[in-house]
Amino acid sequence: MSVHPISSSMLLAAAIEGAQSDQAKPFNYVVAWTDVEAAQPSIKLKGFDNPDSVASYFAGQDNVRYIAHARGHGEDRIFIGL
């Protein structure tokens, strides 16, 4: 069984899809991640109702190695490591 890492663009596409769902609610959290190639910039997303919903959404993705949650400066940051 081969393993195909998720690219940053795939994670962003998944986040946007989640943000556009009917059940999504606006919020002001920052989702950031790094991949094995290079650090990616933080991307502000709207559409998840709390940081736990962001973390659980990405936790279901293949090849996500870790998810860390940090709070500060009026924002929540979810770091997703591939």
N, CA, C and O atoms as a printed pandas DataFrame, in Angstrom:
     atom_number atom_name residue_name chain_id  residue_number  x_coord  y_coord  z_coord
0              1         N          MET        A               1    0.845   -1.182    0.000
1              2        CA          MET        A               1    0.000    0.000    0.000
2              3         C          MET        A               1    0.885    1.238    0.000
3              4         O          MET        A               1    1.705    1.420    0.900
4              5         N          SER        A               2    0.723    2.081   -0.999
5              6        CA          SER        A               2    1.530    3.291   -1.079
6              7         C          SER        A               2    0.848    4.428   -0.325
7              8         O          SER        A               2   -0.370    4.443   -0.152
8              9         N          VAL        A               3    1.656    5.364    0.111
9             10        CA          VAL        A               3    1.147    6.512    0.853
10            11         C          VAL        A               3    1.358    7.763    0.016
11            12         O          VAL        A               3    2.468    8.041   -0.438
12            13         N          HIS        A               4    0.296    8.502   -0.180
13            14        CA          HIS        A               4    0.366    9.748   -0.946
14            15         C          HIS        A               4    0.106   10.904   -0.008
15            16         O          HIS        A               4   -1.017   11.056    0.473
16            17         N          PRO        A               5    1.118   11.736    0.273
17            18        CA          PRO        A               5    0.906   12.839    1.213
18            19         C          PRO        A               5   -0.106   13.858    0.682
19            20         O          PRO        A               5   -0.217   14.091   -0.521
20            21         N          ILE        A               6   -0.823   14.440    1.605
21            22        CA          ILE        A               6   -1.756   15.512    1.253
22            23         C          ILE        A               6   -0.957   16.786    1.009
23            24         O          ILE        A               6   -0.090   17.144    1.806
24            25         N          SER        A               7   -1.248   17.459   -0.082
25            26        CA          SER        A               7   -0.556   18.712   -0.377
26            27         C          SER        A               7   -1.250   19.865    0.337
27            28         O          SER        A               7   -2.394   19.742    0.776
28            29         N          SER        A               8   -0.551   20.973    0.446
29            30        CA          SER        A               8   -1.127   22.164    1.075
30            31         C          SER        A               8   -2.373   22.622    0.335
31            32         O          SER        A               8   -3.348   23.050    0.953
32            33         N          SER        A               9   -2.338   22.532   -0.999
33            34        CA          SER        A               9   -3.498   22.965   -1.779
34            35         C          SER        A               9   -4.699   22.061   -1.522
35            36         O          SER        A               9   -5.840   22.523   -1.548
36            37         N          MET        A              10   -4.449   20.766   -1.273
37            38        CA          MET        A              10   -5.546   19.858   -0.963
38            39         C          MET        A              10   -6.155   20.192    0.398
39            40         O          MET        A              10   -7.374   20.143    0.563
40            41         N          LEU        A              11   -5.309   20.532    1.369
41            42        CA          LEU        A              11   -5.824   20.920    2.682
42            43         C          LEU        A              11   -6.643   22.198    2.590
43            44         O          LEU        A              11   -7.698   22.314    3.213
44            45         N          LEU        A              12   -6.154   23.151    1.814
45            46        CA          LEU        A              12   -6.887   24.400    1.649
46            47         C          LEU        A              12   -8.230   24.143    0.975
47            48         O          LEU        A              12   -9.251   24.701    1.375
48            49         N          ALA        A              13   -8.220   23.295   -0.053
49            50        CA          ALA        A              13   -9.465   22.970   -0.743
50            51         C          ALA        A              13  -10.456   22.312    0.216
51            52         O          ALA        A              13  -11.649   22.612    0.178
52            53         N          ALA        A              14   -9.966   21.414    1.078
53            54        CA          ALA        A              14  -10.836   20.760    2.058
54            55         C          ALA        A              14  -11.391   21.771    3.044
55            56         O          ALA        A              14  -12.561   21.696    3.419
56            57         N          ALA        A              15  -10.564   22.712    3.463
57            58        CA          ALA        A              15  -11.007   23.738    4.407
58            59         C          ALA        A              15  -12.065   24.638    3.774
59            60         O          ALA        A              15  -13.058   24.985    4.412
60            61         N          ILE        A              16  -11.842   25.010    2.518
61            62        CA          ILE        A              16  -12.811   25.863    1.825
62            63         C          ILE        A              16  -14.128   25.121    1.641
63            64         O          ILE        A              16  -15.201   25.702    1.807
64            65         N          GLU        A              17  -14.047   23.841    1.300
65            66        CA          GLU        A              17  -15.261   23.036    1.149
66            67         C          GLU        A              17  -16.040   22.999    2.459
67            68         O          GLU        A              17  -17.262   23.148    2.468
68            69         N          GLY        A              18  -15.327   22.800    3.561
69            70        CA          GLY        A              18  -15.979   22.801    4.867
70            71         C          GLY        A              18  -16.572   24.153    5.199
71            72         O          GLY        A              18  -17.657   24.245    5.775
72            73         N          ALA        A              19  -15.849   25.208    4.830
73            74        CA          ALA        A              19  -16.309   26.562    5.139
74            75         C          ALA        A              19  -17.564   26.916    4.351
75            76         O          ALA        A              19  -18.344   27.764    4.782
76            77         N          GLN        A              20  -17.766   26.276    3.204
77            78        CA          GLN        A              20  -18.914   26.595    2.365
78            79         C          GLN        A              20  -20.109   25.677    2.625
79            80         O          GLN        A              20  -21.150   25.820    1.983
80            81         N          SER        A              21  -19.970   24.742    3.556
81            82        CA          SER        A              21  -21.063   23.812    3.821
82            83         C          SER        A              21  -22.233   24.531    4.483
83            84         O          SER        A              21  -22.068   25.595    5.079
84            85         N          ASP        A              22  -23.403   23.938    4.369
85            86        CA          ASP        A              22  -24.620   24.541    4.920
86            87         C          ASP        A              22  -24.566   24.669    6.437
87            88         O          ASP        A              22  -25.178   25.574    7.003
88            89         N          GLN        A              23  -23.840   23.775    7.098
89            90        CA          GLN        A              23  -23.804   23.780    8.552
90            91         C          GLN        A              23  -22.711   24.695    9.095
91            92         O          GLN        A              23  -22.576   24.841   10.310
92            93         N          ALA        A              24  -21.940   25.305    8.221
93            94        CA          ALA        A              24  -20.810   26.120    8.664
94            95         C          ALA        A              24  -21.293   27.446    9.244
95            96         O          ALA        A              24  -22.300   28.006    8.811
96            97         N          LYS        A              25  -20.552   27.929   10.231
97            98        CA          LYS        A              25  -20.824   29.229   10.828
98            99         C          LYS        A              25  -19.544   30.057   10.767
99           100         O          LYS        A              25  -18.453   29.496   10.870
100          101         N          PRO        A              26  -19.647   31.382   10.601
101          102        CA          PRO        A              26  -18.445   32.204   10.493
102          103         C          PRO        A              26  -17.621   32.210   11.779
103          104         O          PRO        A              26  -18.165   32.090   12.877
104          105         N          PHE        A              27  -16.347   32.346   11.637
105          106        CA          PHE        A              27  -15.465   32.500   12.793
106          107         C          PHE        A              27  -14.189   33.176   12.320
107          108         O          PHE        A              27  -14.018   33.416   11.125
108          109         N          ASN        A              28  -13.308   33.479   13.234
109          110        CA          ASN        A              28  -12.091   34.194   12.875
110          111         C          ASN        A              28  -10.863   33.452   13.387
111          112         O          ASN        A              28   -9.975   34.063   13.981
112          113         N          TYR        A              29  -10.804   32.170   13.167
113          114        CA          TYR        A              29   -9.637   31.395   13.556
114          115         C          TYR        A              29   -8.648   31.349   12.410
115          116         O          TYR        A              29   -9.011   31.519   11.246
116          117         N          VAL        A              30   -7.410   31.121   12.753
117          118        CA          VAL        A              30   -6.378   30.975   11.731
118          119         C          VAL        A              30   -6.005   29.509   11.645
119          120         O          VAL        A              30   -5.714   28.870   12.656
120          121         N          VAL        A              31   -6.016   28.994   10.460
121          122        CA          VAL        A              31   -5.550   27.639   10.228
122          123         C          VAL        A              31   -4.199   27.746    9.554
123          124         O          VAL        A              31   -4.051   28.427    8.539
124          125         N          ALA        A              32   -3.218   27.070   10.123
125          126        CA          ALA        A              32   -1.879   27.097    9.542
126          127         C          ALA        A              32   -1.343   25.686    9.542
127          128         O          ALA        A              32   -1.714   24.876   10.392
128          129         N          TRP        A              33   -0.483   25.386    8.604
129          130        CA          TRP        A              33    0.124   24.071    8.581
130          131         C          TRP        A              33    1.493   24.148    7.957
131          132         O          TRP        A              33    1.837   25.132    7.303
132          133         N          THR        A              34    2.266   23.117    8.158
133          134        CA          THR        A              34    3.541   22.984    7.468
134          135         C          THR        A              34    3.533   21.651    6.746
135          136         O          THR        A              34    2.908   20.694    7.204
136          137         N          ASP        A              35    4.216   21.588    5.633
137          138        CA          ASP        A              35    4.362   20.310    4.947
138          139         C          ASP        A              35    5.840   19.936    4.934
139          140         O          ASP        A              35    6.677   20.680    5.445
140          141         N          VAL        A              36    6.154   18.802    4.358
141          142        CA          VAL        A              36    7.533   18.329    4.393
142          143         C          VAL        A              36    8.442   19.135    3.481
143          144         O          VAL        A              36    9.664   19.090    3.625
144          145         N          GLU        A              37    7.864   19.866    2.552
145          146        CA          GLU        A              37    8.657   20.630    1.586
146          147         C          GLU        A              37    9.051   21.999    2.137
147          148         O          GLU        A              37   10.224   22.374    2.107
148          149         N          ALA        A              38    8.069   22.738    2.637
149          150        CA          ALA        A              38    8.347   24.112    3.080
150          151         C          ALA        A              38    7.210   24.590    3.965
151          152         O          ALA        A              38    6.092   24.081    3.897
152          153         N          ALA        A              39    7.511   25.564    4.785
153          154        CA          ALA        A              39    6.469   26.142    5.642
154          155         C          ALA        A              39    5.492   26.930    4.773
155          156         O          ALA        A              39    5.895   27.655    3.863
156          157         N          GLN        A              40    4.224   26.780    5.062
157          158        CA          GLN        A              40    3.181   27.496    4.326
158          159         C          GLN        A              40    2.665   28.642    5.194
159          160         O          GLN        A              40    2.671   28.541    6.421
160          161         N          PRO        A              41    2.225   29.713    4.574
161          162        CA          PRO        A              41    1.719   30.836    5.371
162          163         C          PRO        A              41    0.390   30.511    6.030
163          164         O          PRO        A              41   -0.340   29.627    5.580
164          165         N          SER        A              42    0.086   31.223    7.088
165          166        CA          SER        A              42   -1.214   31.090    7.733
166          167         C          SER        A              42   -2.293   31.586    6.783
167          168         O          SER        A              42   -2.085   32.529    6.020
168          169         N          ILE        A              43   -3.426   30.947    6.841
169          170        CA          ILE        A              43   -4.544   31.324    5.984
170          171         C          ILE        A              43   -5.762   31.517    6.867
171          172         O          ILE        A              43   -6.147   30.614    7.610
172          173         N          LYS        A              44   -6.365   32.691    6.788
173          174        CA          LYS        A              44   -7.580   32.935    7.564
174          175         C          LYS        A              44   -8.756   32.282    6.841
175          176         O          LYS        A              44   -8.937   32.447    5.635
176          177         N          LEU        A              45   -9.542   31.543    7.602
177          178        CA          LEU        A              45  -10.708   30.874    7.034
178          179         C          LEU        A              45  -11.927   31.232    7.860
179          180         O          LEU        A              45  -11.826   31.478    9.062
180          181         N          LYS        A              46  -13.061   31.259    7.220
181          182        CA          LYS        A              46  -14.323   31.426    7.920
182          183         C          LYS        A              46  -15.184   30.214    7.598
183          184         O          LYS        A              46  -15.111   29.672    6.495
184          185         N          GLY        A              47  -15.994   29.791    8.552
185          186        CA          GLY        A              47  -16.944   28.745    8.242
186          187         C          GLY        A              47  -17.054   27.644    9.273
187          188         O          GLY        A              47  -18.042   26.910    9.272
188          189         N          PHE        A              48  -16.081   27.500   10.149
189          190        CA          PHE        A              48  -16.190   26.503   11.199
190          191         C          PHE        A              48  -16.654   27.207   12.468
191          192         O          PHE        A              48  -16.278   28.351   12.722
192          193         N          ASP        A              49  -17.477   26.515   13.271
193          194        CA          ASP        A              49  -18.065   27.204   14.419
194          195         C          ASP        A              49  -17.150   27.262   15.625
195          196         O          ASP        A              49  -17.416   28.038   16.543
196          197         N          ASN        A              50  -16.074   26.469   15.668
197          198        CA          ASN        A              50  -15.117   26.539   16.770
198          199         C          ASN        A              50  -13.832   25.830   16.371
199          200         O          ASN        A              50  -13.824   25.081   15.394
200          201         N          PRO        A              51  -12.749   26.049   17.101
201          202        CA          PRO        A              51  -11.478   25.445   16.707
202          203         C          PRO        A              51  -11.492   23.924   16.756
203          204         O          PRO        A              51  -10.772   23.275   15.997
204          205         N          ASP        A              52  -12.306   23.348   17.644
205          206        CA          ASP        A              52  -12.378   21.893   17.705
206          207         C          ASP        A              52  -12.948   21.309   16.418
207          208         O          ASP        A              52  -12.536   20.232   15.989
208          209         N          SER        A              53  -13.887   22.010   15.807
209          210        CA          SER        A              53  -14.461   21.507   14.560
210          211         C          SER        A              53  -13.428   21.552   13.432
211          212         O          SER        A              53  -13.438   20.703   12.541
212          213         N          VAL        A              54  -12.539   22.543   13.476
213          214        CA          VAL        A              54  -11.458   22.600   12.487
214          215         C          VAL        A              54  -10.525   21.410   12.681
215          216         O          VAL        A              54  -10.185   20.712   11.726
216          217         N          ALA        A              55  -10.116   21.188   13.931
217          218        CA          ALA        A              55   -9.194   20.098   14.219
218          219         C          ALA        A              55   -9.802   18.750   13.853
219          220         O          ALA        A              55   -9.130   17.904   13.263
220          221         N          SER        A              56  -11.067   18.548   14.201
221          222        CA          SER        A              56  -11.687   17.252   13.903
222          223         C          SER        A              56  -11.869   17.058   12.407
223          224         O          SER        A              56  -11.791   15.932   11.915
224          225         N          TYR        A              57  -12.112   18.147   11.671
225          226        CA          TYR        A              57  -12.258   18.047   10.218
226          227         C          TYR        A              57  -10.961   17.538    9.594
227          228         O          TYR        A              57  -10.985   16.627    8.765
228          229         N          PHE        A              58   -9.831   18.123    9.989
229          230        CA          PHE        A              58   -8.562   17.714    9.413
230          231         C          PHE        A              58   -8.045   16.405   10.004
231          232         O          PHE        A              58   -7.250   15.716    9.366
232          233         N          ALA        A              59   -8.480   16.055   11.203
233          234        CA          ALA        A              59   -8.036   14.799   11.812
234          235         C          ALA        A              59   -8.483   13.604   10.980
235          236         O          ALA        A              59   -7.851   12.548   11.022
236          237         N          GLY        A              60   -9.559   13.761   10.230
237          238        CA          GLY        A              60  -10.048   12.684    9.386
238          239         C          GLY        A              60   -9.301   12.526    8.076
239          240         O          GLY        A              60   -9.564   11.583    7.330
240          241         N          GLN        A              61   -8.379   13.422    7.780
241          242        CA          GLN        A              61   -7.638   13.369    6.523
242          243         C          GLN        A              61   -6.460   12.396    6.637
243          244         O          GLN        A              61   -5.816   12.316    7.683
244          245         N          ASP        A              62   -6.188   11.673    5.577
245          246        CA          ASP        A              62   -5.034   10.766    5.554
246          247         C          ASP        A              62   -3.740   11.557    5.663
247          248         O          ASP        A              62   -3.637   12.681    5.171
248          249         N          ASN        A              63   -2.772   10.961    6.306
249          250        CA          ASN        A              63   -1.406   11.493    6.376
250          251         C          ASN        A              63   -1.259   12.788    7.166
251          252         O          ASN        A              63   -0.249   13.477    7.021
252          253         N          VAL        A              64   -2.230   13.133    7.988
253          254        CA          VAL        A              64   -2.040   14.244    8.909
254          255         C          VAL        A              64   -1.348   13.683   10.134
255          256         O          VAL        A              64   -1.911   12.851   10.845
256          257         N          ARG        A              65   -0.137   14.133   10.380
257          258        CA          ARG        A              65    0.677   13.555   11.450
258          259         C          ARG        A              65    0.348   14.121   12.818
259          260         O          ARG        A              65    0.356   13.392   13.810
260          261         N          TYR        A              66    0.060   15.408   12.881
261          262        CA          TYR        A              66   -0.286   15.998   14.169
262          263         C          TYR        A              66   -1.159   17.225   13.954
263          264         O          TYR        A              66   -1.150   17.852   12.894
264          265         N          ILE        A              67   -1.907   17.541   14.990
265          266        CA          ILE        A              67   -2.717   18.757   14.996
266          267         C          ILE        A              67   -2.497   19.420   16.351
267          268         O          ILE        A              67   -2.698   18.797   17.394
268          269         N          ALA        A              68   -2.091   20.668   16.332
269          270        CA          ALA        A              68   -1.860   21.406   17.570
270          271         C          ALA        A              68   -2.750   22.642   17.576
271          272         O          ALA        A              68   -2.983   23.264   16.539
272          273         N          HIS        A              69   -3.238   22.983   18.749
273          274        CA          HIS        A              69   -4.137   24.116   18.895
274          275         C          HIS        A              69   -3.508   25.129   19.847
275          276         O          HIS        A              69   -3.145   24.789   20.973
276          277         N          ALA        A              70   -3.384   26.352   19.398
277          278        CA          ALA        A              70   -2.826   27.412   20.232
278          279         C          ALA        A              70   -3.770   28.609   20.211
279          280         O          ALA        A              70   -4.362   28.923   19.178
280          281         N          ARG        A              71   -3.907   29.270   21.348
281          282        CA          ARG        A              71   -4.808   30.419   21.446
282          283         C          ARG        A              71   -4.011   31.646   21.889
283          284         O          ARG        A              71   -3.180   31.564   22.793
284          285         N          GLY        A              72   -4.272   32.776   21.248
285          286        CA          GLY        A              72   -3.605   34.003   21.646
286          287         C          GLY        A              72   -3.843   35.113   20.656
287          288         O          GLY        A              72   -4.182   34.856   19.501
288          289         N          HIS        A              73   -3.670   36.343   21.089
289          290        CA          HIS        A              73   -3.829   37.534   20.241
290          291         C          HIS        A              73   -5.206   37.574   19.582
291          292         O          HIS        A              73   -5.339   38.038   18.450
292          293         N          GLY        A              74   -6.218   37.095   20.278
293          294        CA          GLY        A              74   -7.574   37.158   19.751
294          295         C          GLY        A              74   -7.891   36.135   18.689
295          296         O          GLY        A              74   -8.940   36.217   18.049
296          297         N          GLU        A              75   -7.018   35.179   18.485
297          298        CA          GLU        A              75   -7.238   34.181   17.458
298          299         C          GLU        A              75   -6.912   32.799   18.008
299          300         O          GLU        A              75   -6.189   32.650   18.993
300          301         N          ASP        A              76   -7.467   31.799   17.342
301          302        CA          ASP        A              76   -7.052   30.427   17.564
302          303         C          ASP        A              76   -6.244   30.006   16.350
303          304         O          ASP        A              76   -6.586   30.334   15.214
304          305         N          ARG        A              77   -5.172   29.279   16.603
305          306        CA          ARG        A              77   -4.361   28.763   15.506
306          307         C          ARG        A              77   -4.364   27.247   15.585
307          308         O          ARG        A              77   -4.074   26.660   16.627
308          309         N          ILE        A              78   -4.691   26.638   14.481
309          310        CA          ILE        A              78   -4.649   25.191   14.378
310          311         C          ILE        A              78   -3.493   24.861   13.438
311          312         O          ILE        A              78   -3.508   25.227   12.263
312          313         N          PHE        A              79   -2.498   24.170   13.970
313          314        CA          PHE        A              79   -1.348   23.785   13.162
314          315         C          PHE        A              79   -1.516   22.337   12.745
315          316         O          PHE        A              79   -1.715   21.457   13.581
316          317         N          ILE        A              80   -1.434   22.100   11.461
317          318        CA          ILE        A              80   -1.628   20.758   10.926
318          319         C          ILE        A              80   -0.320   20.317   10.289
319          320         O          ILE        A              80    0.134   20.921    9.318
320          321         N          GLY        A              81    0.281   19.279   10.825
321          322        CA          GLY        A              81    1.553   18.791   10.320
322          323         C          GLY        A              81    1.358   17.572    9.442
323          324         O          GLY        A              81    0.682   16.618    9.827
324          325         N          LEU        A              82    1.947   17.609    8.272
325          326        CA          LEU        A              82    1.843   16.481    7.338
326          327         C          LEU        A              82    3.061   15.606    7.435
327          328         O          LEU        A              82    3.159   14.604    6.726
